[in-house]
């Protein structure tokens, strides 16, 4: 009797595990697509950042120099 109950419990555990595995297998393709898209976006962002760093900087504005003051 004990073995029969244990066998039934193990069969139920197996069914539950198989159902969980089926659910994860359904999610897997979506996660793979998402990871690929994010990888492409990251690559594009890095390329944009690198190209932005190659822009030459203009020198900052200087204040006009005033002639020295004359002493009286």
C-alpha positions as CSV (number, residue, x, y, z in Angstrom):
1,X,0.0,0.0,0.0
2,X,2.8,2.4,0.9
3,X,4.6,1.7,-2.4
4,X,1.4,2.4,-4.3
5,X,0.9,5.8,-2.7
6,X,4.5,6.7,-3.3
7,X,4.2,5.6,-6.9
8,X,1.1,7.8,-7.4
9,X,2.9,10.7,-5.8
10,X,5.9,10.3,-8.0
11,X,3.7,10.1,-11.1
12,X,2.0,13.3,-10.1
13,X,5.4,15.0,-9.5
14,X,6.5,13.8,-13.0
15,X,3.4,15.2,-14.6
16,X,3.9,18.6,-12.8
17,X,7.6,18.7,-13.8
18,X,6.7,17.8,-17.4
19,X,4.1,20.6,-17.5
20,X,6.6,23.1,-16.1
21,X,9.2,22.0,-18.7
22,X,6.6,22.5,-21.5
23,X,5.9,26.0,-20.3
24,X,9.6,26.9,-20.2
25,X,10.1,25.4,-23.7
26,X,7.3,27.7,-24.9
27,X,9.0,30.7,-23.4
28,X,12.4,29.9,-24.7
29,X,12.0,31.2,-28.3
30,X,10.6,34.5,-27.1
31,X,13.5,34.9,-24.7
32,X,16.1,34.1,-27.4
33,X,14.5,36.7,-29.8
34,X,14.5,39.3,-27.0
35,X,18.1,38.6,-26.2
36,X,19.1,38.9,-29.9
37,X,17.2,42.2,-30.2
38,X,18.7,43.7,-27.1
39,X,22.2,42.6,-28.3
40,X,21.6,44.5,-31.6
41,X,20.4,47.5,-29.8
42,X,23.4,47.5,-27.5
43,X,25.7,47.2,-30.5
44,X,24.0,50.1,-32.2
45,X,24.2,52.2,-29.1
46,X,27.9,51.5,-28.7
47,X,28.5,52.4,-32.4
48,X,26.6,55.7,-31.9
49,X,28.6,56.5,-28.8
50,X,31.9,55.7,-30.5
51,X,31.0,57.9,-33.5
52,X,29.9,60.7,-31.1
53,X,33.3,60.6,-29.5
54,X,35.1,61.2,-32.8
55,X,33.5,64.6,-33.3
56,X,36.1,67.3,-33.1
57,X,35.6,69.8,-30.3
58,X,35.6,73.5,-31.0
59,X,37.7,75.6,-28.7
60,X,35.7,77.4,-26.0
61,X,34.8,81.1,-26.4
62,X,37.4,83.4,-25.0
63,X,36.6,86.7,-23.4
64,X,38.0,89.6,-25.5
65,X,41.2,91.1,-24.3
66,X,41.0,94.6,-23.1
67,X,44.0,96.9,-23.7
68,X,46.0,97.7,-20.6
69,X,44.7,100.7,-18.6
70,X,46.7,103.8,-18.9
71,X,48.0,105.4,-15.7
72,X,47.5,109.0,-15.2
